[in-house]
């Protein structure tokens, strides 16, 4: 089969790899679509961990092509989405129910061969049935949406809250829609790229601010009076992390969702956190939120029709990564059948 194999930093090759035999609890999935994520970019650049050689791709969906004898009821022809994160089940964190913090967490597409391939072997425990009517192009958003659902859980948005989201990429646009579902009365997006601000407005943002053209702090104060109830940073930049603390009202919540580079530091004044009595939370991957994400997509509660999406064949994986890196798309999709 054809795969996109990551061998070492700056070396991602489209090549052929033989399929091994299935174990009893495994399923062979014919990949219909695989999303390209910022994590994939960081892996290829060498700035994010992985276990090469490995087939990349952790946002993907497909159709069951074969299954082992202990595959928990998955049969040929079933449409499925894949949760890439595999916890050990026995460490300190797993036994506390915090599986996403597992000391031995591994991921398909990072440590184990993933979805940038014609086929992928998946432990049956990582599969979720999806409706056959759900398009592959929509199904690939289930994984990032499941992370965003966890982020919304952590932010604890209440009905009537004002929410500021820093960053209007894939995650920012998903969080925008989830904030609306959670009852936010006003959602403000801060995003420097004009066409992304346009999308944000179309899918429910009350205000879309250009940080290159306006004083974001003053504009948020003018719009809210005291500052936002909840601020979610999802750009992964030290500047926006620092800004998030300024935009929250006294007693507000700040969530750091974006992934800043390892080793990057942010200057902050602890007295400001103390005086404002801020709640600061992080949000990491997707514990027990896959079913909820599938339900949201299946019910059309979260939409993608306004997203700018570019599709590529497996041979076009480098172009897909480039389009994402250059900010030309909300999501690059690999369609192995193209």
N, C-alpha and C positions, 0 to 999 in steps of 0.2 A: 504494500500500500504506500501511497505518497504521504509524506509528513513534512512539517516544518520543525527541524531538529536544532535545538540550541546546544552548541558544543562547548563554547566558552565565550567570554565577553567579546562582542562585536563579530561573532561568528554564528549566524543563523542560516542554515542551509535547507533548501527544499530537496529532499532525497527520498529514497525508498527504504522501507523497513519491513521485515517479515513479521507477521502476526504470530504470537505464541498461542499455545492451547489455553483454553479457558479453565480456570479453577472452578470448583463446584458452586461457589458463591459469587461468581462474576458474570457479567453480561457484556456482550459485544454490541456496541452502539455504532450504527452508521451515522456519522455526523452530518447534519443538515445545515448548520450554521454555527460559527464561533465568533464571538466578539473579541476585538483587540482592546486591551485595557492599558492604562498608564503603567500598571505593574509590569506588563510585558515589555514596554519600552525600557523601564528601569533594569529589568533582567538582562536584556540584550546589551544595554550600556554598561552593565557590570556594577550598578549602584543598588541592586536589590538582590537578596539571596535567592538561590535556586540550587538544584542538585543535578548538574549536567553530567552526561548528555541526557536531555529530556525533551520530549515533544511539548511545545508551549500550548497555551490556550486553556483558560479556566472558566470562561463564560460561554457555555455551549449547550446545544440541544441536538436531539437526533431521534432515530427510530431503532428499536431493538432488532438486531439481525441474527442473534443467537444468544443462548443463555445456558448457564450451568444448571446442574440438578438441584442446587440449593439457592436458587435465585429469587426467592420470595415472591413468586407469582408473576414475574415479568415474562412475557411471551413475545415471540416474533411479531413485529408489526406495531407494538406499543410505541406511542409517542412519549418521549421522556425529556426532562431537563436534569442537569447534573449539578449537585452540590459538591464543589471541589474539595472542601475542607474535611480532612479525616483525622479525628481525635483518637487518642490511644485508649481512652475509657478507664484507665487505671491510675493515672497520676493524681496528685493533690487537687488540681483544678477540675479535672473531669469528675472526680468523686464529690465535688461540691456543686456539680451541675454547670460549671463554667467551662464548657467544652471548647469554646473559642480561644481560651487562654491555655489550652493544653500544652504541657511542657514538651510534648513530642508531636505537635501538630504538623501534619504533612498535607500537601495539596496537589491535586491533579493539575497538570499544566505548569507546576513549579518544581515539585519533587518527583512526581510520577507522571508518565506520559499522559498528555491532555488532548484537547479538542482541535488543534490545528493539524488535522489529519483526516483521511477518508474514513477511518474507523478508529474506535478507541475502546479499550477494555476497561470496564468500570466495576468496582465492587457494588453489588446490588444494594447495599445499604445507602449508597450515595445517589440513587436514582429516585426521581419523583415523576409520577404519571402527570401528563398534561393533556388537555383536550386535543383531539386530532384536528380540530378546526383552528387551533392557534398557529399562526404563521411562524416559521423558524426565525424570521427577522424580529418578531416580538419575543419569542421564547428566550433569545439570548440575553434579554434584559432582566430575566428573572434573578440571576445571580447578583448583579449590582443593585437591583431593587431590594433584594433580601438584606443586603448590607445597609441600605438606606432606611429600611424599616427598623432595623436595630438602632440606627442613629436617631430616628424619631422617638423610639421608645426611651432612649437615654435622655433626649432633650425635654421630655415631659411637657409638651405643648398642651396648654389648656384652651378651652373654648374662649374666644375673644382676645387671645394673645396677639401681639405684634411680633413678627419674626423677620429677622434680617439674615439673608444667606449670602455669604461671600464666595463668589465663584458660580458661573453659569454654564459649566460643562455638564457632562452626563449626570453626575451625582447631584450637582446643584439643581438641575431641572427635575430630577426625581424627588429630591427633598422638598422642592417647591410644591409639587402636587400632593405629597404626603402631608405637608404642613396644612394645606387647604382642607384635606380630608379630616385632619385632626381638630379642625375648628378655628384655625387662626383667622382673625378678622382682617389682618393686613399682612402681606408678605412683600418684602422689599429685597430685590436682587441687586447685588453689586457686581458688575462684570464689564471689563474694558472693551470687549469685542461687540460691535454693534449688532451683527446678525444674531448673536446669542441673546442679546438683550431683547431683540424682536421676538425670538421664540419664547423667551420667558414671559413677555407680556401676553402673547397669544394663549399661553397655557395657564394664566392666572395670576401673574405678578401684578400687584397694584402699582408698584414703582420699579423701574429698572435704571439704576444709576451708573453713570460712566465715571469711574474713579480718576480717570485722566482729565476729566473736564470739570468736575465739581468737587467741593469739599464734602466728602462723604459724612464725616462726623456732624457737620453743621446741618446738612440736609436731613439726616436721620433725626437729629434733635428737632428740626423744624416740623418734621412729619409726625413725630411721636410725642413731643413735649419733654419727656424724661429720658428717653432712650428705649431700646427694644426689650421686650420681655425675654426673648430668646435670640441669641446670635449663633449661627452655625457657620464655622469656617470650613470650607471644603476646597480651597485653592491650593493648600499645602505650601504656603509661602510665609516666611517669617514676618513680612510686613502686614499681611492680613491677620495673622495670629495676634500680633500686637494691637491691631485695629479692633479686633473682636472684643477685647477687654474694655475699650473706650466706648463702644457702641451700646453695650448693655446698660440697662437702668440699674439703680440700686435694688438689690434683691433679685436681680435677673440671673439667667443661666447662659453660660458660654460653652459651646460644644466644639471641640477640635476634632473634625472628621477628616480633613485633608492630611495627606502624607507628606510631611516635610522631609528633606534629605537628612540622612543620618549625620549626626554631629552638628547640625545647624542649631544655633542658639538664638533666643529671643530675650531682649531686655524688657523687664517689667518692674513695676513698683508694687511690692507686696502690700504696702499700706493701702493702695487703691483697691485691691481685692478685699482687704479687711474692711475698709470704710464703706465700700459698696455692698458688702456681704454677698459677693458673687459665688455662684455655684459653677465650678469648672469641671466638665466631664470630657472624657475621651470616648471614641466609638471605634471598635475593632471588629471587622468581618460580620458574620451572620449567624449567631447562635439561634437555632430553632425558629427561623423566620422564613424558611423556604416555602412552606405550605401557604403562609399568609400572602407571600408575594405572588405565587401562582394564582391564588384566588383574586387578587387585585387586578392582575393582567387579564384573567379569564372574564372578569365582570366589567372590563373596560373602565375601571376606576382610575387607572393610571394609563396615560396614552403616550404614543410615540410618533404619531402621524406628522407632527410639526418638526420632529427632529431632522437635522441634516445628517443623512446616513450614506456612506459610500460602501459599495460592495466590490469584493475582489475575489478572484479564484485563488486557490492555494498557492499557485505559482507567483501570485502578486502580493505575497505577505510583506515584502519589503516596502512596496508602495503603500500598503495598508498602514504599516507602522509610520511611514513618513507623513502620510496625510494626517494622522493623529498627532504626531509630534509637532507639526507645523500649524496645528489649530484650524485645519480646513474642514473638519467634520466633528459632529458630536460623537459618532461611533463609526469605526471601521469594522466591517463584517467580512469574515472569510467564509465563502460558500464553496465547499470542496467539489460540488457538482458543476460549477461554472466552467 
